[in-house]
Amino acid sequence: MFSGIVEEIGAIQGIDKGLAGAKFSILASLTLEDLKLGDSISVAGACLTASQVGDTGFSVDVSTETLNCTTLGAITVGTPVNLERAMKLNARMGGHLVTGHIDGIGLLRARQQDGNSIQLTIEAPEEIIRYCVPKGSITVDGISLTVNAVSDHSIAVAIIPHTAKVTTMGLKQIGDTVNLESDLIGKYVERLLQASGALPPKPATVINRDYLEKRGLL
């Protein structure tokens, strides 16, 4: 479990892809403190497991499923990534409850300076939009952000100068993709209401060309 408060920006140092997935070597510093073999760490919002830990970085194994369903499938050597170690239960909760289980990929459609903040419009799949509410929370590439507005196909968020400086969101440009995780609480509320009959069952997923293209499977 994570909080969505990014600890540092790391960099992809090496990628070894195979039929069964991939192994990423990641350059890091702050997140290496007390990081142990087998620990969970959020990489660009995706919960991964440290398979090797060294003096200047760590390695993670990435499954084919994760490569297909997140932006990690298109990542290249040198790409900066947001990093966060699993949170401690006795620490302050600065963001919101983040699992590191990516729900889908978003597309940055607009970026506009507004005073000292940057306003971002992100196109998102319907299965993510359904859990978004104004002033609610969403995780974007591992960053806990507040939803400012919601439309049928997109959400609007804003990042302050500090967030732009210490995370990769300050580097994102129109056309870039991001990992999205919707608020965990909304998913549980929906499921409980469906079980009680207060809400109709969630519509069945239609596997078509559009579905496969959005997940990088075509």
N, C-alpha and C positions, 0 to 999 in steps of 0.2 A: 504494500500500500504506500502511496506517495501523497504529497500535498500540492504538487504543481508549482512549488517554489524552486526554480532552477538554481542549482548550486554553482555550476560553471559551464562554459562552452568547451567541449572537447573537439577533437578532430579525427576523422577516419584516417588511420595510418596504413591499413592494409585490408584487402578483401580477398578471401579465398572461397570461390563459389564451386559447388559440386552439385550432383544430382539430388542429394539429400538435404540441401540447404546451403548455408554459407558460414564462414567464420570471419568476424570483424575484429581487427586490432584497432584500439582507440587510444589516442594520446590524451592524457588527463593529468591533473595534479591534485586539486582539492579533494575530489571524490575518491582518491586512492587512500586517504586517511581512514584507517580501520576497515577498509574494504577487504573482504575475505573470499576465498574460493567458494562458490555456491551462493553468494549473496545476490539479491535482486537489485538491479539498477535500471533506471529509466533512461533510455536512449532515444531522443527525439519523441518522447512520449510513450514508447513501447517498453513494456517490462521484459527485461532480458536477464539472463543469469551469467555472472562472471565465471568463466571457465579457466581463466588464467589471470594472475595479478602480478605485475612487475613493478619496477621502480619508476617508470615513466608512463605507464599505461596499463590497460587490461584488455582481455579478449572476451568475446561473447559468441556463442553459437546461435545462429538464426535459422529457424525452420522455414521450409518452403511456404507454409501457410502464412507466416509473418511477412516473408518477402513479397507474397502476392497481395496481401491485404493492407500493407502500409507503404509509406514512401521509401522504406529501407530497400525495397527491391530495385530501385533506380539510383541508389546512392553511389557515389564515386569516391575514390581516394582523395583526401584533402577537404572533403565536405565537413563544415562545422556542424556539431550536434549538441543539443541541450542535454545535460546530464544531471541526474538527481539520485542520491542513494535512498533506499527505503527509509521512511520516516520512523522516528522513535515515538512510542506512545506517551513518553513523558515530556515531549517537546511541544512548543506552541504550534497551534494549527493555523498557519498563515494563509493557506489557500483554501482548498476544499478536498474532499475524499476522492483520490484518483487511484484507479486500479492498474493503469498501464496496459489495459486491454483495448486496443484501438477499435473503434466502431466503424470508421470509414475514412476516406481521403477527401479533403476539401481543396478547393482551387481559389487562389487569391484573385479576386476580380477587380478590386479597386483599392487604392492606397492614397490617402490624402492627409496632408499636414493640417492640423486644426489647433492653433495656439501652440502649446508645448507638447501636445500629444499627436499620435498618428492614428487616424481612423482607417480601419481595414474592413472590407467587405469580402466575406468568404462564402463561395458557393458550396453547399453541402448536400449530401443525399437526404432523401425524405426520412429515412430511419434515424437520422441524427436530428433533423429539424423538429421532429415530433416531440423531443424531450427538451427543447430549448424554450425558455421564457425570458422576457425582458428582465434584466437585473439578476438573472440566474447565472450559473457557472458553466463553463465549458473548458475543456483542456485542448490547447492547440500546440502541437509539437512538444507536449509535456509541460506547457505553461498554463497555470490557472488564470483564466481571464473572465471578465464579466460580460455577459451578453447585453449589448445596448439596444439592439433591435432585431426583430425576426420577421422574415418574409416567407413566402411559400418555398423559396429555393435557396435562401442565403441568410446569413447572420452578420451582424455588424459588431465589431469589438474595437476597443481603443487600447493603445499601449502608451505608457508614460515614458519619459526619457530614460529612467533607470532600467525599465524592462527592455527598451530598445538597445541599451548598452550591454546588458549582462546576459541577453539571450539572442538566439538567432533570428527572432522576429524583426529586429532592427535591420536585418540584411535582406529580408524577403521582398521580392518584387512581384508586380502583376504577372500572373501566369504560373507562379510557383505553386507547388502542392504542399499540403500540410497534413499531418496526422490529427484526427479529431477523436475525442472521447467525450460523449455526452454525460451529463450528471447521473451518477449512480443511483441517487435517491429516486429520481423520476422513473427509472426502470422498475424499481421494486414497487413503487406505488401503483404503476400501471399493471404490473403482474398480479398484485393483490386484488385490485379492482376487477380485473378480468376473471380471476378465480371465484370471486363472489357474485359475478354476473352483473356488476354495475357498469362494466364496459364490455363491448364486443371483443372477441378474440382478435389478436393482431393479424392483419392480412398476411396471407401466405406469400413468401418471396417468389417473384416471377423470375426465373432464370432465362434471360434473353441476351441479345447482343449488347444492349446498353449496359446491363448488369455486369457482364463479363469485361467490357471495355473499361468501366469505372474502377474495376479491381485489378486492372493490368493483366487480365488473363487472355486478352486477344492482342 
